[in-house]
Amino acid sequence: MSNGMPEVKTPIFAANWKMNSGPTESRAFMRTFLARYARRPDRTVMFFPPALSLAAVRDSLKERADILVGVQNIHWEAKGAFTGENSAPIAKDAGATHALVGHSERRHVFGETDEQTAKKVAAAIGAGLFPMLCVGEKLDERERGETERVCVRQLRAGLSTLSNAQVATVIIAYEPVWAIGTGRTATPADASAVHVAIRAELRSIAGEHGGRLPILYGGSVNAQNVRALLDAEGVDGVLVGGASLDAEGWATIVRS
């Protein structure tokens, strides 16, 4: 793709390890996983390990350029007095190609705002990283029929500073907050309806560029439901949390 973006084939299988798996555990995971997942030209696998484990995962993949590594969060400033934060240039230098932005836990646990997600998306692209912008509604918002409104608001905010060509380098992840880590999963029809609405909005924002972005589903994805979700209209891949922490289980999912 443009702007030096590594080739990304759909479906995309993205593992978000959250605050799990240190360097030692990560190296052991990758040994097991790589023995069970051979290179496939028809899909893309990504890992988002904790920042302190990124080097261990990166080094495990020296012979597997087909597998990409990203960071779970970045600060919007390139450098400065921001103790505990990591910038997009630092993440890029450490070997990341992608960065999660606006994950529901960043929004609802750490108070990340729509304005901050916009800054982070822009910072990522400015440093040569490619953002995976996460959008999704909480349970009370869904029950009030506000799913589309919330997702569109978050989407428009996150992409608000980008040119149409820059929009085309972003990946979108729809993750209903009520389905993350709860065992509750949106049905394939539920997921498809929101993905179709997101696609329409992306086209409205960026024309043909908006039609090319992959849109992933995230929320209690596992080996039992992944195939049905991937078969749903408009679902270009999955962003997986808990089920990505077991190497053999994750290998099963990415071979789906």
C-alpha positions in Angstrom: 0.0 0.0 0.0 1.0 3.7 0.0 3.3 5.5 2.4 5.5 2.5 3.0 2.8 0.5 4.6 3.6 -3.2 4.8 1.3 -5.4 2.7 -1.8 -6.3 4.6 -4.1 -9.1 3.3 -7.5 -9.7 4.7 -8.6 -11.4 6.8 -6.5 -9.8 9.5 -6.0 -11.7 12.8 -4.8 -9.2 15.5 -3.8 -10.3 19.0 -4.0 -7.7 21.7 -2.3 -9.2 24.8 -3.2 -6.2 27.0 -1.2 -6.3 30.2 -0.2 -10.0 29.9 3.0 -11.9 28.9 6.4 -10.5 29.8 9.4 -11.1 27.6 10.2 -14.6 28.8 6.6 -15.8 28.4 6.4 -14.0 25.0 9.4 -15.8 23.7 8.0 -19.2 24.8 4.7 -18.3 23.2 6.3 -17.4 19.9 8.2 -20.6 19.8 5.1 -22.6 20.2 3.0 -20.4 17.9 5.5 -20.4 15.0 5.8 -24.1 15.1 2.1 -24.3 14.5 1.5 -21.5 12.0 3.1 -21.7 8.6 3.3 -18.6 6.4 0.0 -18.0 4.6 -0.3 -15.5 1.7 -4.1 -15.1 2.1 -4.2 -13.4 5.5 -2.3 -11.1 7.9 -1.3 -11.9 11.5 -0.5 -9.0 14.0 0.6 -9.0 17.6 0.1 -6.1 20.0 2.2 -7.2 23.1 2.9 -5.0 26.2 5.6 -2.4 25.4 8.2 -4.2 27.5 7.7 -7.4 25.5 7.7 -5.9 22.0 11.4 -6.5 21.5 11.0 -10.2 22.5 8.2 -10.7 20.0 10.0 -8.7 17.3 13.2 -10.7 17.7 11.2 -14.0 17.5 9.9 -12.9 14.1 13.2 -12.1 12.4 12.5 -14.9 9.9 8.8 -14.2 9.6 8.3 -10.8 7.9 4.7 -11.9 7.2 3.8 -11.3 10.8 3.5 -7.7 12.1 4.0 -6.2 15.5 2.4 -3.2 17.0 2.1 -1.3 20.3 -1.0 -0.9 22.4 -0.8 2.8 22.9 1.2 5.9 22.1 1.5 9.4 23.3 0.7 12.1 20.8 3.9 14.1 21.5 7.1 12.9 19.9 9.2 13.3 23.1 9.2 15.2 26.3 8.5 15.0 30.1 5.7 12.3 29.9 6.9 9.7 32.4 5.6 6.3 31.7 4.5 7.1 28.1 5.9 5.9 24.7 5.9 8.1 21.6 5.2 7.0 18.0 8.8 7.5 17.0 10.0 5.4 19.9 7.6 2.6 19.0 8.7 2.8 15.3 12.4 2.6 16.4 11.6 -0.4 18.5 10.2 -2.3 15.5 6.5 -1.6 15.6 4.6 -1.1 12.4 1.2 -0.5 13.9 -0.4 1.2 17.0 -3.7 0.6 18.6 -5.5 3.9 19.2 -8.7 4.5 21.2 -9.1 0.9 22.5 -12.1 0.8 24.8 -9.9 0.3 27.9 -7.9 3.4 27.0 -11.2 5.3 26.6 -13.1 4.0 29.6 -10.4 3.0 32.1 -7.9 5.8 31.4 -10.2 8.5 30.2 -8.9 8.9 26.7 -11.0 11.4 24.8 -12.0 11.7 21.1 -9.7 14.7 20.8 -6.8 12.6 22.1 -7.5 9.8 19.8 -7.3 12.2 16.9 -3.9 13.4 18.1 -2.6 9.9 18.5 -3.8 8.8 15.0 -2.0 11.8 13.5 1.1 11.2 15.6 1.3 7.6 14.5 1.0 8.4 10.8 3.5 11.3 11.2 6.1 8.8 12.6 5.5 6.2 10.0 3.3 3.9 12.1 -0.1 2.8 10.9 -3.0 3.2 13.4 -5.7 0.7 14.2 -8.5 3.0 15.4 -10.9 1.3 17.8 -14.6 2.4 18.0 -17.5 0.9 19.9 -20.5 1.5 22.1 -21.1 0.7 25.8 -24.1 -1.4 26.8 -26.3 1.5 27.9 -25.6 3.2 24.6 -26.5 0.1 22.7 -29.8 -0.3 24.7 -30.7 3.3 23.8 -30.2 2.6 20.1 -27.1 4.8 19.9 -24.6 2.3 18.5 -24.2 3.9 15.1 -24.1 7.5 16.5 -21.4 6.6 19.0 -19.3 4.7 16.4 -19.6 7.5 13.8 -18.7 10.2 16.4 -15.6 8.2 17.4 -14.7 7.5 13.8 -15.1 11.1 12.6 -13.1 12.4 15.6 -10.2 9.9 15.2 -9.8 10.6 11.4 -10.6 14.3 11.6 -7.0 15.6 11.0 -6.2 13.2 8.1 -6.1 13.7 4.4 -8.1 11.1 2.3 -4.9 9.4 1.4 -3.9 9.1 5.0 -7.3 7.7 5.9 -6.5 4.9 3.5 -3.6 3.8 5.8 -5.8 3.2 8.9 -7.3 0.0 10.1 -10.6 0.3 12.0 -11.6 -2.1 14.8 -15.3 -2.2 15.9 -15.3 -3.5 19.5 -18.6 -3.2 21.3 -17.5 -2.5 24.9 -20.2 -4.8 26.3 -18.7 -7.8 24.5 -15.1 -7.3 25.5 -13.9 -9.9 28.1 -17.5 -10.7 29.0 -18.1 -13.8 27.0 -20.9 -12.0 25.3 -20.3 -11.6 21.5 -22.2 -9.6 19.0 -23.9 -12.0 16.6 -22.5 -12.1 13.1 -25.6 -10.2 12.0 -25.1 -7.5 14.7 -21.4 -7.2 13.8 -22.2 -7.0 10.1 -24.8 -4.3 10.5 -22.3 -2.0 12.3 -19.5 -2.8 9.9 -21.7 -1.8 7.0 -22.6 1.4 8.7 -18.9 2.1 9.4 -18.0 1.4 5.8 -20.7 3.9 4.6 -19.4 6.5 6.9 -15.8 5.9 5.8 -16.9 6.4 2.2 -18.6 9.6 3.2 -15.5 10.9 5.0 -12.9 9.9 2.4 -14.6 8.6 -0.8 -12.9 5.7 -2.5 -10.1 5.8 0.1 -12.6 5.1 2.8 -13.8 2.1 0.9 -10.4 0.4 1.2 -9.9 0.3 5.0 -10.1 -3.1 6.7 -12.7 -3.2 9.4 -12.1 -5.7 12.2 -14.5 -7.0 14.8 -13.3 -7.4 18.4 -15.2 -8.7 21.5 -15.0 -12.2 23.0 -13.8 -13.7 19.8 -12.7 -17.4 20.1 -12.0 -20.5 18.1 -15.7 -21.4 18.2 -17.2 -18.2 16.8 -14.4 -16.7 14.7 -15.4 -18.4 11.4 -19.0 -17.2 11.6 -17.8 -13.7 12.4 -15.3 -13.7 9.5 -18.1 -14.9 7.2 -20.3 -12.0 8.1 -20.7 -9.2 5.5 -18.2 -6.4 6.0 -16.0 -8.1 8.6 -12.4 -8.1 7.4 -10.8 -9.6 10.4 -10.7 -9.9 14.2 -9.1 -8.1 17.1 -8.7 -10.8 19.8 -7.9 -10.4 23.5 -8.1 -13.3 25.9 -8.2 -16.0 23.3 -4.9 -14.8 21.8 -3.0 -15.5 25.0 -2.7 -19.3 24.4 -0.3 -20.1 21.7 -2.0 -23.3 20.4 -5.4 -21.7 20.6 -4.3 -18.6 18.8 -2.7 -20.8 16.1 -6.1 -22.5 15.7 -7.8 -19.1 15.3 -5.4 -17.7 12.7 -5.8 -20.8 10.6 -9.5 -20.4 10.5 
